[in-house]
Amino acid sequence: MNSTNNKPLLRKLIVIACCMFGFGFALVPFYEKICQVTGINNLARADTVASASQLDTSRSVTIEFDANLRDGLPWSFRPLQTSVTVHPGQLVQVMYEITNTSNASVTGQAIPSYAPQLAAAYFKKMECFCFTQQTFKPQETRKMPVVFVVGHDLPIGVNTITLSYTFFVVEGNTKKLG
């Protein structure tokens, strides 16, 4: 086989590789746009609660709080209360304390999860550190609020909800002190 026969094949392979790279590069904004339009996986915005939310004083729900760190994030992260008892429809604020224990600025992003999983549909956050990436300077400590309402239409059998946050390091945003 001579090299003239390989040139068209090589060109086709280069074009295919460039198209695959372009498709992969375009996939992230395309996914974000689909999530924005459909409302799926939209963690970066506050939930809306009807102004005429009904307070159900006939029942109480215990909300437990959990805090986790991943990817070697050099922070300490904890809720200032481990649990709170609320009435469905009641506006509640709890605080988390976060400290960057390293000698470098570090950025992290918190992702919430719920147990039981069906509680996510009834747990509405108006304010949360999880809506944006958080950058902490070396040794910086902050107390950050989560303001939420548990919907009055929460199924009767759900008496305890665990709200768990996991902070992940955001790569490329760590700056060492020089």
Residue frames as a rotation matrix with the C-alpha (Angstrom) as fourth column:
MET 1
0.582 0.813 0.000 0.00
0.813 -0.582 0.000 0.00
0.000 0.000 -1.000 0.00
ASN 2
-0.429 -0.773 0.468 1.42
0.741 -0.597 -0.307 3.38
0.516 0.215 0.829 -0.90
SER 3
-0.723 0.053 -0.689 1.05
0.534 -0.589 -0.606 6.67
-0.438 -0.806 0.398 0.94
THR 4
-0.894 0.438 -0.089 -1.25
-0.403 -0.705 0.583 8.22
0.193 0.557 0.808 -1.69
ASN 5
-0.274 0.822 -0.499 -3.93
0.198 0.556 0.807 5.65
0.941 0.123 -0.316 -0.86
ASN 6
-0.294 0.095 -0.951 -3.69
0.941 0.202 -0.270 6.52
0.166 -0.975 -0.149 2.85
LYS 7
-0.987 -0.154 0.053 -4.17
0.146 -0.979 -0.141 10.31
0.074 -0.131 0.989 2.44
PRO 8
-0.344 0.922 0.179 -7.99
-0.411 -0.319 0.854 10.21
0.844 0.220 0.489 1.82
LEU 9
0.271 0.412 -0.870 -8.41
0.539 0.684 0.492 7.78
0.797 -0.602 -0.037 4.72
LEU 10
-0.549 -0.566 -0.614 -6.30
0.831 -0.294 -0.472 9.97
0.087 -0.770 0.632 7.01
ARG 11
-0.891 0.281 0.355 -8.34
-0.208 -0.950 0.231 13.05
0.403 0.132 0.906 6.02
LYS 12
0.058 0.972 -0.228 -11.58
-0.142 0.234 0.962 11.21
0.988 -0.023 0.152 6.79
LEU 13
0.111 -0.090 -0.990 -10.24
0.862 0.505 0.051 10.12
0.495 -0.859 0.133 10.19
ILE 14
-0.873 -0.452 -0.181 -9.17
0.485 -0.772 -0.410 13.69
0.045 -0.446 0.894 11.01
VAL 15
-0.601 0.734 0.316 -12.58
-0.426 -0.629 0.650 15.06
0.676 0.256 0.690 9.99
ILE 16
0.284 0.714 -0.640 -14.34
0.228 0.598 0.769 12.39
0.931 -0.364 0.007 12.08
ALA 17
-0.253 -0.463 -0.850 -12.11
0.937 0.102 -0.335 13.10
0.241 -0.881 0.408 15.10
CYS 18
-0.982 -0.092 0.167 -12.77
0.070 -0.988 -0.137 16.87
0.177 -0.123 0.976 14.78
CYS 19
-0.225 0.972 0.066 -16.53
-0.380 -0.150 0.913 16.26
0.897 0.180 0.404 14.52
MET 20
0.262 0.289 -0.921 -16.47
0.628 0.673 0.390 14.00
0.733 -0.681 -0.005 17.59
PHE 21
-0.660 -0.555 -0.507 -14.51
0.750 -0.439 -0.496 16.61
0.053 -0.707 0.706 19.55
GLY 22
-0.865 0.376 0.331 -16.93
-0.269 -0.906 0.326 19.35
0.423 0.193 0.885 18.47
PHE 23
0.092 0.938 -0.333 -19.94
-0.063 0.339 0.939 17.24
0.994 -0.066 0.091 19.43
GLY 24
0.056 -0.148 -0.987 -18.46
0.899 0.438 -0.014 16.49
0.435 -0.887 0.157 22.86
PHE 25
-0.892 -0.436 -0.121 -17.60
0.449 -0.823 -0.347 20.15
0.051 -0.363 0.930 23.39
ALA 26
-0.660 0.704 0.263 -21.16
-0.452 -0.652 0.609 21.26
0.600 0.283 0.748 22.42
LEU 27
-0.201 0.621 -0.757 -22.81
0.431 0.750 0.501 18.62
0.880 -0.225 -0.419 24.61
VAL 28
-0.652 -0.098 -0.752 -22.35
0.757 -0.146 -0.637 20.48
-0.048 -0.984 0.170 27.93
PRO 29
-0.891 0.372 -0.261 -24.15
-0.327 -0.923 -0.201 23.73
-0.316 -0.094 0.944 26.94
PHE 30
-0.494 0.737 -0.462 -26.76
-0.429 0.255 0.866 21.68
0.756 0.626 0.190 25.09
TYR 31
-0.347 0.304 -0.887 -27.41
0.689 0.724 -0.021 19.61
0.636 -0.619 -0.461 28.25
GLU 32
-0.827 -0.002 -0.562 -27.58
0.452 -0.597 -0.662 22.77
-0.335 -0.802 0.495 30.40
LYS 33
-0.804 0.558 -0.207 -30.10
-0.589 -0.696 0.411 24.36
0.085 0.452 0.888 28.01
ILE 34
-0.313 0.701 -0.641 -32.30
-0.017 0.671 0.742 21.24
0.950 0.243 -0.198 28.02
CYS 35
-0.470 0.089 -0.878 -32.21
0.848 0.323 -0.420 21.18
0.246 -0.942 -0.228 31.84
GLN 36
-0.932 0.102 -0.347 -33.09
0.034 -0.930 -0.367 24.88
-0.360 -0.354 0.863 31.97
VAL 37
-0.640 0.718 -0.273 -36.04
-0.626 -0.280 0.728 24.52
0.446 0.637 0.629 29.57
THR 38
-0.078 0.631 -0.772 -37.43
0.072 0.775 0.627 21.37
0.994 -0.006 -0.106 31.17
GLY 39
0.430 0.202 0.880 -36.65
-0.775 -0.417 0.474 22.34
0.463 -0.886 -0.023 34.79
ILE 40
0.911 -0.163 -0.379 -34.71
0.262 0.939 0.225 19.11
0.319 -0.304 0.898 35.30
ASN 41
0.275 -0.892 -0.359 -31.58
0.959 0.279 0.043 19.18
0.062 -0.357 0.932 37.47
ASN 42
0.173 -0.164 0.971 -31.80
0.221 -0.954 -0.201 22.94
0.960 0.249 -0.129 38.00
LEU 43
0.232 -0.179 -0.956 -29.92
0.950 0.254 0.183 23.28
0.210 -0.951 0.229 41.29
ALA 44
-0.706 -0.705 -0.064 -28.82
0.706 -0.694 -0.139 26.89
0.053 -0.144 0.988 40.81
ARG 45
-0.579 0.538 0.612 -32.13
-0.223 -0.827 0.516 28.62
0.784 0.162 0.599 41.42
ALA 46
-0.879 0.320 0.354 -34.45
-0.376 -0.008 -0.927 29.15
-0.293 -0.947 0.127 44.34
ASP 47
-0.658 0.750 0.073 -37.73
0.733 0.616 0.288 27.30
0.171 0.243 -0.955 44.52
THR 48
-0.689 0.537 0.486 -40.96
-0.432 -0.844 0.319 29.25
0.581 0.010 0.814 44.44
VAL 49
-0.756 0.515 -0.404 -43.58
0.652 0.537 -0.536 28.91
-0.059 -0.668 -0.741 47.13
ALA 50
-0.044 0.831 0.555 -47.09
0.568 -0.436 0.698 30.27
0.822 0.346 -0.453 46.84
SER 51
-0.706 -0.251 0.662 -47.51
-0.262 -0.776 -0.574 33.33
0.657 -0.579 0.482 49.05
ALA 52
0.150 0.837 0.527 -50.66
-0.943 -0.039 0.330 31.79
0.297 -0.546 0.783 50.50
SER 53
-0.542 -0.414 -0.731 -48.85
-0.203 0.909 -0.365 28.66
0.815 -0.050 -0.577 51.73
GLN 54
0.588 0.798 0.134 -51.00
-0.411 0.152 0.899 26.75
0.697 -0.583 0.417 54.13
LEU 55
-0.560 -0.703 0.439 -49.49
-0.730 0.168 -0.662 26.06
0.391 -0.691 -0.607 57.53
ASP 56
0.337 0.625 -0.704 -50.51
-0.167 0.776 0.609 22.61
0.927 -0.087 0.366 58.75
THR 57
-0.295 -0.438 0.849 -50.25
-0.867 -0.250 -0.431 22.81
0.401 -0.863 -0.306 62.54
SER 58
0.698 0.638 0.326 -51.94
-0.715 0.650 0.258 19.44
-0.047 -0.413 0.910 62.93
ARG 59
0.905 -0.425 0.013 -48.72
0.425 0.901 -0.082 17.60
0.023 0.080 0.997 62.08
SER 60
0.577 -0.805 -0.136 -44.98
-0.630 -0.545 0.553 17.89
-0.520 -0.233 -0.822 62.56
VAL 61
0.906 -0.414 -0.091 -42.08
0.210 0.624 -0.753 16.71
0.369 0.662 0.652 60.45
THR 62
0.601 -0.789 -0.126 -38.53
0.041 -0.127 0.991 16.21
-0.798 -0.601 -0.044 61.73
ILE 63
0.900 -0.430 -0.071 -35.85
-0.152 -0.157 -0.976 17.50
0.408 0.889 -0.206 59.37
GLU 64
0.647 -0.762 0.020 -32.40
0.369 0.336 0.867 16.00
-0.668 -0.553 0.498 59.95
PHE 65
0.857 -0.402 -0.323 -29.29
-0.515 -0.654 -0.553 17.69
0.011 0.641 -0.768 58.54
ASP 66
0.621 -0.680 0.390 -26.19
0.532 0.731 0.427 16.00
-0.576 -0.058 0.816 57.20
ALA 67
0.757 -0.457 -0.468 -22.93
-0.612 -0.746 -0.261 17.43
-0.230 0.484 -0.844 55.76
ASN 68
0.624 -0.539 0.565 -20.33
0.502 0.831 0.239 15.62
-0.599 0.134 0.790 53.65
LEU 69
0.345 -0.616 -0.708 -17.13
-0.721 -0.657 0.221 16.47
-0.601 0.434 -0.671 51.76
ARG 70
0.812 -0.098 0.576 -15.77
0.378 0.840 -0.389 14.76
-0.445 0.533 0.719 48.64
ASP 71
0.743 -0.533 0.405 -12.71
0.420 -0.099 -0.902 14.85
0.521 0.840 0.150 46.40
GLY 72
-0.093 -0.863 -0.496 -10.32
0.975 0.023 -0.223 15.67
0.204 -0.504 0.839 49.26
LEU 73
0.320 0.285 0.903 -11.92
0.208 -0.951 0.227 19.08
0.924 0.116 -0.364 49.85
PRO 74
-0.544 -0.675 -0.499 -9.87
0.631 0.063 -0.773 20.60
0.553 -0.735 0.391 52.73
TRP 75
-0.358 0.539 0.762 -12.84
-0.525 -0.791 0.314 22.03
0.772 -0.288 0.566 54.59
SER 76
-0.903 0.394 -0.171 -14.76
0.377 0.539 -0.753 21.33
-0.205 -0.745 -0.635 57.73
PHE 77
-0.653 0.757 0.012 -18.50
-0.457 -0.406 0.791 21.43
0.604 0.511 0.612 57.08
ARG 78
-0.811 0.393 -0.433 -21.32
0.577 0.660 -0.481 20.93
0.097 -0.640 -0.762 59.57
PRO 79
0.076 0.881 0.467 -24.88
0.294 -0.467 0.834 21.96
0.953 0.074 -0.294 60.33
LEU 80
-0.724 -0.317 0.613 -25.21
-0.418 -0.505 -0.755 24.06
0.549 -0.803 0.232 63.48
GLN 81
-0.020 0.727 0.686 -28.35
-0.879 0.313 -0.358 22.06
-0.476 -0.610 0.633 64.32
THR 82
-0.927 -0.331 0.178 -28.56
-0.224 0.866 0.447 18.33
-0.303 0.374 -0.877 63.65
SER 83
-0.580 0.794 0.182 -32.36
0.747 0.429 0.507 18.41
0.325 0.430 -0.842 63.38
VAL 84
-0.898 0.440 -0.025 -35.41
-0.397 -0.832 -0.387 20.63
-0.191 -0.338 0.922 63.66
THR 85
-0.544 0.805 0.235 -39.12
0.770 0.591 -0.242 19.87
-0.334 0.049 -0.941 63.99
VAL 86
-0.927 0.208 -0.313 -41.38
-0.311 -0.893 0.326 21.90
-0.212 0.400 0.892 61.70
HIS 87
0.043 0.967 0.249 -44.98
0.127 0.242 -0.962 22.12
-0.991 0.073 -0.112 60.59
PRO 88
-0.380 -0.110 0.918 -45.58
0.905 0.159 0.394 21.67
-0.189 0.981 0.040 56.86
GLY 89
0.482 0.513 0.711 -45.91
0.703 -0.711 0.036 25.15
0.523 0.482 -0.703 55.32
GLN 90
0.868 -0.208 -0.452 -43.67
0.256 -0.592 0.764 26.77
-0.426 -0.779 -0.460 57.97
LEU 91
0.699 -0.686 0.202 -40.78
-0.132 -0.401 -0.906 28.97
0.703 0.607 -0.371 56.78
VAL 92
0.896 -0.431 -0.103 -37.56
0.278 0.364 0.889 27.75
-0.346 -0.826 0.446 58.45
GLN 93
0.598 -0.801 -0.009 -33.93
-0.528 -0.386 -0.756 28.91
0.602 0.457 -0.654 58.49
VAL 94
0.885 -0.466 0.004 -31.00
0.311 0.597 0.739 26.74
-0.347 -0.653 0.673 59.55
MET 95
0.645 -0.731 -0.224 -27.30
-0.762 -0.636 -0.123 27.51
-0.053 0.250 -0.967 59.46
TYR 96
0.837 -0.546 -0.037 -24.28
0.531 0.826 -0.190 25.55
0.134 0.139 0.981 58.30
GLU 97
0.669 -0.713 -0.209 -20.69
-0.465 -0.621 0.631 26.36
-0.580 -0.325 -0.747 59.25
ILE 98
0.867 -0.433 0.246 -17.93
0.467 0.535 -0.704 25.92
0.173 0.726 0.666 56.69
THR 99
0.629 -0.748 -0.211 -14.20
-0.404 -0.547 0.733 26.42
-0.664 -0.376 -0.646 57.25
ASN 100
0.790 -0.541 -0.288 -11.41
-0.148 0.288 -0.946 26.19
0.595 0.790 0.148 54.70
THR 101
0.894 -0.435 0.109 -8.71
0.007 0.257 0.967 24.40
-0.449 -0.863 0.232 56.69
SER 102
0.414 -0.769 0.486 -6.04
0.910 0.370 -0.190 24.77
-0.034 0.521 0.853 54.00
ASN 103
-0.085 -0.557 -0.826 -3.51
0.321 -0.800 0.506 27.48
-0.943 -0.222 0.247 53.17
ALA 104
-0.970 -0.136 0.201 -5.00
0.228 -0.228 0.947 28.04
-0.083 0.964 0.252 49.72
SER 105
-0.366 0.890 -0.272 -8.21
-0.801 -0.450 -0.395 29.55
-0.474 0.073 0.878 48.35
VAL 106
-0.958 0.113 0.264 -10.56
0.196 0.930 0.312 26.72
-0.211 0.350 -0.913 47.43
THR 107
-0.450 0.852 -0.267 -13.87
-0.893 -0.423 0.155 26.69
0.019 0.308 0.951 45.53
GLY 108
-0.946 0.217 0.240 -16.56
0.171 0.965 -0.197 24.10
-0.274 -0.145 -0.951 46.15
GLN 109
-0.479 0.864 -0.156 -20.11
-0.703 -0.272 0.657 23.38
0.525 0.424 0.738 45.06
ALA 110
-0.755 0.304 0.581 -22.72
-0.351 0.560 -0.750 21.77
-0.553 -0.771 -0.316 47.32
ILE 111
-0.591 0.613 -0.525 -25.23
-0.388 0.354 0.851 19.28
0.707 0.706 0.029 45.95
PRO 112
-0.371 0.517 0.771 -28.34
-0.886 0.050 -0.460 18.50
-0.277 -0.854 0.440 48.04
SER 113
-0.624 0.345 -0.701 -30.00
-0.127 0.841 0.526 15.12
0.771 0.417 -0.481 48.37
TYR 114
-0.192 0.716 0.671 -33.06
-0.968 -0.250 -0.011 13.98
0.160 -0.652 0.741 50.31
ALA 115
-0.817 0.106 -0.567 -34.22
0.123 0.992 0.008 10.88
0.563 -0.063 -0.824 52.11
PRO 116
0.024 0.162 0.986 -36.77
0.573 0.807 -0.147 9.62
-0.819 0.568 -0.073 51.44
GLN 117
-0.818 -0.477 0.323 -36.22
0.507 -0.331 0.796 10.60
-0.272 0.814 0.513 47.83
LEU 118
-0.102 0.865 0.491 -39.88
0.880 -0.152 0.450 11.56
0.464 0.478 -0.746 47.29
ALA 119
0.354 0.205 -0.913 -39.41
0.770 -0.618 0.160 14.38
-0.531 -0.759 -0.376 49.85
ALA 120
-0.707 -0.706 -0.021 -37.42
0.551 -0.570 0.609 16.38
-0.442 0.420 0.793 47.25
ALA 121
-0.486 0.597 0.638 -40.66
0.620 -0.279 0.733 17.32
0.616 0.752 -0.235 45.50
TYR 122
0.594 0.793 -0.131 -42.03
0.609 -0.338 0.718 18.87
0.525 -0.506 -0.684 48.73
PHE 123
0.264 -0.622 -0.737 -38.84
0.771 -0.323 0.549 20.49
-0.579 -0.713 0.395 50.04
LYS 124
0.654 0.073 0.753 -38.63
0.607 -0.645 -0.465 24.06
0.452 0.761 -0.466 48.69
LYS 125
-0.075 -0.780 -0.621 -35.45
0.908 -0.311 0.281 26.09
-0.412 -0.543 0.732 49.26
MET 126
0.919 0.370 0.137 -35.68
0.394 -0.859 -0.327 29.89
-0.004 0.354 -0.935 48.99
GLU 127
0.577 -0.806 0.132 -32.08
-0.780 -0.591 -0.206 30.56
0.244 0.016 -0.970 50.00
CYS 128
0.909 -0.309 0.279 -29.18
0.171 0.888 0.426 28.13
-0.380 -0.340 0.861 49.93
PHE 129
0.148 -0.951 -0.273 -25.40
-0.614 -0.305 0.728 28.12
-0.776 0.060 -0.628 49.61
CYS 130
-0.233 -0.210 0.950 -25.93
0.389 0.875 0.289 25.28
-0.891 0.437 -0.122 47.14
PHE 131
0.789 0.611 0.063 -27.24
0.317 -0.317 -0.894 27.69
-0.526 0.726 -0.444 44.48
THR 132
0.827 -0.555 -0.096 -23.73
-0.450 -0.549 -0.705 28.96
0.339 0.626 -0.703 43.66
GLN 133
0.307 -0.835 -0.457 -20.10
0.596 0.543 -0.591 27.90
0.742 -0.091 0.664 43.89
GLN 134
1.000 -0.008 0.017 -18.47
-0.019 -0.548 0.836 28.98
0.003 -0.836 -0.548 47.15
THR 135
0.248 -0.967 0.051 -14.88
0.326 0.034 -0.945 30.24
0.912 0.251 0.324 47.26
PHE 136
0.979 0.005 -0.202 -13.17
0.199 -0.179 0.963 30.33
-0.031 -0.984 -0.177 50.65
LYS 137
0.415 -0.880 0.232 -9.89
-0.618 -0.460 -0.638 32.07
0.668 0.121 -0.734 51.39
PRO 138
-0.319 -0.613 -0.723 -7.27
0.181 0.709 -0.681 30.21
0.930 -0.348 -0.116 53.45
GLN 139
-0.844 -0.044 -0.535 -8.55
0.517 0.199 -0.832 29.47
0.144 -0.979 -0.145 56.99
GLU 140
-0.741 0.624 0.248 -11.81
-0.577 -0.781 0.239 31.38
0.343 0.034 0.939 56.28
THR 141
-0.797 0.591 -0.125 -14.95
0.572 0.673 -0.469 30.40
-0.193 -0.445 -0.875 58.23
ARG 142
-0.762 0.641 0.090 -18.50
-0.539 -0.706 0.461 31.32
0.359 0.303 0.883 57.25
LYS 143
-0.625 0.731 0.275 -21.95
0.232 0.511 -0.828 30.59
-0.745 -0.453 -0.489 58.59
MET 144
-0.911 0.268 -0.314 -24.33
-0.388 -0.293 0.874 30.11
0.142 0.918 0.371 55.68
PRO 145
-0.383 0.855 0.350 -28.14
-0.574 0.077 -0.815 29.83
-0.724 -0.513 0.461 55.80
VAL 146
-0.914 0.405 0.004 -30.61
0.247 0.549 0.798 27.49
0.321 0.731 -0.602 54.20
VAL 147
-0.604 0.797 -0.014 -34.16
-0.577 -0.449 -0.683 28.87
-0.550 -0.404 0.731 54.14
PHE 148
-0.922 0.244 -0.301 -36.85
-0.052 0.692 0.720 26.35
0.384 0.679 -0.625 53.26
VAL 149
-0.158 0.925 0.346 -40.48
-0.944 -0.038 -0.328 25.30
-0.290 -0.379 0.879 53.48
VAL 150
-0.960 0.060 0.272 -41.77
0.112 0.978 0.178 21.74
-0.256 0.201 -0.946 53.54
GLY 151
-0.694 0.715 -0.083 -44.93
-0.433 -0.322 0.842 21.70
0.575 0.620 0.533 51.44
HIS 152
-0.403 0.644 0.650 -48.22
-0.823 0.057 -0.566 21.21
-0.402 -0.763 0.507 53.27
ASP 153
0.618 0.653 -0.438 -49.08
-0.785 0.551 -0.285 18.52
0.055 0.520 0.852 50.71
LEU 154
-0.554 -0.828 -0.084 -46.24
-0.786 0.554 -0.276 16.26
0.275 -0.087 -0.957 51.93
PRO 155
0.019 0.600 -0.800 -47.66
-0.168 0.790 0.589 12.72
0.986 0.123 0.116 52.13
ILE 156
0.675 0.412 0.612 -48.95
-0.628 -0.113 0.770 11.85
0.386 -0.904 0.183 55.63
GLY 157
0.944 -0.259 -0.204 -46.62
0.314 0.895 0.316 8.87
0.101 -0.363 0.926 56.07
VAL 158
0.066 -0.963 0.259 -43.48
0.568 -0.177 -0.804 11.02
0.820 0.201 0.535 55.78
ASN 159
0.929 0.290 -0.231 -42.55
0.334 -0.389 0.859 12.09
0.159 -0.875 -0.458 59.31
THR 160
0.389 -0.876 -0.284 -38.78
0.109 -0.262 0.959 12.49
-0.915 -0.404 -0.007 58.92
ILE 161
0.953 -0.222 0.207 -36.77
0.182 -0.128 -0.975 14.02
0.243 0.967 -0.082 56.07
THR 162
0.299 -0.923 -0.240 -32.98
0.549 -0.039 0.835 13.99
-0.780 -0.382 0.495 55.89
LEU 163
0.991 -0.130 -0.032 -31.43
-0.110 -0.655 -0.748 16.88
0.077 0.745 -0.663 53.99
SER 164
0.441 -0.887 0.133 -27.88
0.551 0.385 0.740 15.95
-0.708 -0.253 0.659 53.06
TYR 165
0.898 -0.269 -0.348 -25.38
-0.431 -0.698 -0.571 18.27
-0.089 0.663 -0.743 51.41
THR 166
0.470 -0.826 0.312 -22.21
0.715 0.564 0.414 17.05
-0.518 0.028 0.855 49.77
PHE 167
0.696 -0.357 -0.623 -19.56
-0.469 -0.883 -0.018 19.61
-0.543 0.305 -0.782 48.84
PHE 168
0.621 -0.532 0.576 -17.35
0.750 0.616 -0.241 18.80
-0.227 0.581 0.781 45.85
VAL 169
-0.193 -0.760 -0.621 -14.17
0.243 -0.650 0.720 20.64
-0.951 -0.013 0.310 44.92
VAL 170
0.931 0.365 -0.021 -14.49
0.097 -0.304 -0.948 22.76
-0.353 0.880 -0.318 41.77
GLU 171
0.237 -0.911 0.339 -11.33
0.854 0.361 0.375 21.99
-0.464 0.200 0.863 39.80
GLY 172
-0.111 -0.430 0.896 -9.20
0.859 -0.495 -0.132 24.82
0.500 0.755 0.424 38.48
ASN 173
0.520 0.385 0.763 -10.19
0.029 -0.900 0.434 27.31
0.854 -0.204 -0.479 41.19
THR 174
0.815 -0.318 -0.483 -7.61
0.555 0.191 0.810 26.47
-0.165 -0.928 0.333 43.86
LYS 175
0.581 -0.640 0.502 -4.94
-0.077 -0.657 -0.750 29.15
0.810 0.397 -0.431 44.35
LYS 176
0.377 -0.550 -0.745 -1.91
0.900 0.407 0.155 28.45
0.218 -0.729 0.649 46.50
LEU 177
0.962 -0.136 -0.236 -0.41
-0.024 -0.906 0.423 31.21
-0.271 -0.401 -0.875 48.52
GLY 178
0.582 -0.796 0.166 2.90
0.468 0.160 -0.869 32.31
0.665 0.583 0.466 47.14
